[in-house]
């Protein structure tokens, strides 16, 4: 019996755009569809996988790099393992890291062995509407936009109607063929992303020319076995903010013992939100910082962040 192909949704977007929020919404509103999520985080601590893991038991965590470069083999092996599951998923969602060029990932997904079983259906690029015009001219961001079939505008509640239209016009100028939708709180209609006819196989696509690898960003991790003081954390992030492209982490707060909070820093804004029960066996605080190479040092991060942790009892 011929097996029905499992379509792939590739979710791209720059650091902090809101990709994980979109994926979480899709998993939480799957409508009976079995979705396997492949999560690729940039850094040694895979925060995104932890944030998604509570929404689905189909999460596969890939760490230490981008899918498109050092993890090419791992990605193909992971997809093969997912396709061997019984029952097979109805769809596969791959969330790229914010520093990944989706054209290189598309090229890998055109592998005939993968395409026959799991064809790439849709490339979704998430765009933070608070981003600046200069950021939209970044070569990596433009490459992410050009690869997209659907452009999802996130954080639309943070700008006025005129601001949303400016970004909408700007991204359409880069990728005229893409469908542009608002994605407040990660809400993107599933019918725009998955095929209505499960027996239909999409046409292969040309990923375009290969882009030379550009190592622009690095990650620095900080962990602590002690809870974190919220006022001191606020001060620390304020000191580090001018050098950061992105930060995210999970921690217990001195002021809220026994609970876990998630820290998100992107586009100059830091937010905190509840994140459920702390995972056993992991440090009580773990934060990943992403910055341009050479801008920050591990020593500087440690010196500033160590002051956030609750002092050891004397």
N, C-alpha and C positions, 0 to 999 in steps of 0.2 A: 504494500500500500504506500502510495506517495505521501510524504509528510508535507503538511502545509507550512510554507515559509513563515518565519517569525520576524516581523518588521522591527527595525531599529529606529529609535528616535535619538538623535544626537543633540545634546543641550550644550551650547557654547555661550561665551560671554566673558567680559573682562572681570578682573578681581573685584569682588563685592557687588556685582551687578544684581544678584538675587537668584542665581541658578538653583541653589539648594531649596529655596522657598518654592520655586516652580515645581521641582521634582517632588517635593513633599506633598504639594497640593494634588499632583497627578496620582500619587500613590494612595493618598487619603480619599480620593474621589475616583477610584478605578472603575466603578460601575460593574463590578463582577469580572473585569478583565484581570488576568494574571500577569503582573508586570514584574520583571526582574530588573533591578537597578544596579548598574556598574558605576561606582563612584571613584573618581581619581582625584586625590587631593595633592597639593604641592607642598611637600614637607614631610618630616619624619613622624609627625603626630597627625593622624587622619581625623580631624575634627568633623569634616562634612559627613563621613560615614557614620559617626556617632549620632549626628543630628538627624540623619535619615533612618538609621537602623530601627528606631522605634516605630516607624510607619510601615515597614514591610520586612518579611523574613527573606526577601530575595536579594538583599544588598550584597554586593561583592566589593570588597575594599581593595583598591590598588594604591600603593604608597610609594613614596620616594621618587617622584618625578612626574613627567607628563606621559600620558598614553602615547602621544605621537613620537616620542623619542625613546627613552630608555626602557619603556614598558611595552613596546610593540609586541614582543613575544608573549608577554603576560596577558595582554588584551586578547589576542587570538586564542590563546589557551583557555582563558576565562570564558569567552563566548562559546567555545566548543563544549566546555563543561556545562554551561547553562543549557545548551541545546540537548544535552544528554539527559536532562532531568525528566522525571515522570511524575506528574504530567508536565508537558512542556509549557513554558510561558506563552501567553498570547502576544506579548510585546517585550522588547528590551529597551530600557532607557540608559544611555551612557551620558553621565555628567562629566564634562571635561574640567580640567583645572583652569583657573582664570588666566594662566599664561600659555595655554595651548593654542596652536594655530589649527583650526578645524580642517583646513584643506589637507594637511598631512594625515589627519585621522581618516578623512574620507578616502584618501588614497589607499590606506591600509584596509578599509572596509570593502574596497573593490576587489579584494582577493577572491578569485572564483570559488574557492572552497567555502568562504564565509557567505558570499553573495547568494549562492544557491540555497543555503539554509536560512540565512538571516540578512535579507536585503535592507539597505539603508532607505527608509521611507521619507524621513523629514529631518532637516537641520533647523533647529530653533536657536536663535541668538537672543539672549536676554540683555536689554539695554537699560541702564540706570538713567532716568530722565533728568536727574540732577547733575549729570556729568557735564563737563565744559566742552565748548566747541574745539578747543585745543586737544582734548583727550580723544574726541572723535576722529581727529586727524592722525592719531598714533597709528603707525603701520600695522601693529598687531590687531588693534581694534578694528581697523578697516578690513583686514583680512577676515576677522570673525563676522563682520557685517556682510561681506560679499559672499560668504559661504551659505548664508541663511535662506531658507524658504519662508520662514515666519520670523518676524522681529517682534519680540514681546517687550513692551515698555513697562518697566517696574518702577515702584516708588512714586506712582503718579499722584499720590495724595500730598507729596511734598512740594509740588510746583503748581502754579496756576495754569489756566487753560492756554494762555499765550506761550508759557514755557513748554508745555507739552507739544504744542504745534511746532515750535522751533525745532525741538528734537525730532519730531515725526518727519518734518521736511528734510532735516539734515540726514537722517538715516535713509530716507527714500532716495535722496540724491546719490548716496553711495550704492544702494541696492534697490533700483527701481522695481524689479520683478517681485520683491518680497511682499508678503502680506504683513501689515503692521497692525498689532492689536494692543490694547491696554491690558496690563497684567497686574492689577492691584492685588496685593497679598498673594502673588503667584498664580492667580487664576487665569489659565489659558484653556479655552474650550478643547476638550480631548478630540472632538471631531475634526479639528484643524490639524491634528498631529498624527493620528492613527488612521489607517485605511478603512473606508466603509465596507469594502469587499475584501474579506480575509484571503480570498484565493487570487487576488490580483498581485502581480509582482511589479514593482516600479521599474522604470528604465534605469540602467546604470548611468551614472553621471561622470562628467569630466571634472576632476578636482582642480584642474589648472596646473600651472607650473609649480615645481617644487621650490619652496622658499628656503634659503639658507638658514640654518639654525642660529638663533641669536640668544645667547645667555645674558638676559638683562636683569633677572631677579634672583634673589636667594631667600631662603627661609632661615629664621633663627627661632629656636624653641626655648621655652622656659617652663619649668615644672617645679612644684613644691608639694611637700606632704603636709603643709599647714594651710588652713583656710586664709582667705584674703580679706583685708579691710577695704570696704567699698570706697571711702573717701581717699585712702591712699592709692587705690587702683585708678580712680579718676585723675588724681594728680600725676600718676606715672604715665598714663596714656596721653595726657596733655603734653608731657615733656617729650614723649616719643613721636607724637603725631606728625610733626613737620617732616620726619624722615620716613614715614610709613606709606606704603601703597595699600596695605591691608593688614588686619589683625583679626584673629578669631580664637576663641578659647572657651573652655568649660572649667568652672571652679565652684568651690563652696565659699560662702561669705561668712565672715565673723558675725555679721549682724543677722544672718539667717541660717543658723546651724542645721545640718542634716538635709539641706536642699542644695540643688545644683543650679547655677545660673550660666547662661551662654552670653559671651561677650562678642559683639560684632563691631568692627571698625572699618568703614569704607567711605570714600569721598569726603574725608574730614569729619565724619560723624561717628560717634560711638553710641551703641545701644546695648541694653541689658534686657534679658528675658528669662523666664523660668525654663528649666531644661530637665525637669523630672528628678528621679532619684540618682544619686551618684553611683557610678559603676564600681563594683568591688574590685580591689586589686590594682586600681589605677591611682596615680597621684591625685591629691585633692584639688590641685590647680594645674592646668596645662594650657598654655597659650602659644600660638604660632604667629610670628611676625613676618611679613613679607615686605621687602624693600629692594630698591635698586642695589646691585652688587657694589659693595664697598661703602655704602652709606651708613650702615650700622654694624656694630661688632657684637659678638656674643658677650664680651665683657661688659659693654655698655648696657645691653639689655638686662643682664644679670644684676648689675649694680642698681639699676633703677627698679626692676621688678622685685628684687629681694626685699626692698623696703615695704612692699605691699603685704607680705606674709605676716601672719600673727607671730609675735616673738615667741621663742621657745621659753617654757616656764623655767624659772631659776631654781 
